Amino acid sequence: MQGLCEQTIKVLQLMEAEGIELNLLMLNVLLNAFSTAGRHLEALSVFNHIRETVRPLTFSSNLIWEIFS
C-alpha cells in the first residue's frame, strides 16, 4: 500500500506542477491513499485542508471517523 500511496502523491504533485488545481475528488483520493497506508496523521492533515478550502463530502468525514475510531 505504501507504494500506491507514494504514486498517488507523485501524480498529484505533477498535476499541481502543471497548474492543475486539486479538487475535492483528487483530495479524497489522497485522503483514502493515506488512510489505507496507515498514514493517519497525513490523512488528517489532508482532511483539515479539505475542511479549510472546500466543503468536505460525507465520504471525507466518514473516512476520518473510521481512522480515529
Summary of the structure (lengths in Angstrom):
residues: 69
radius of gyration: 11.5
end to end distance: 20.9
largest distance: 37.1
contacts: 181
relative contact order: 0.17
helix: 77%
strand: 0%
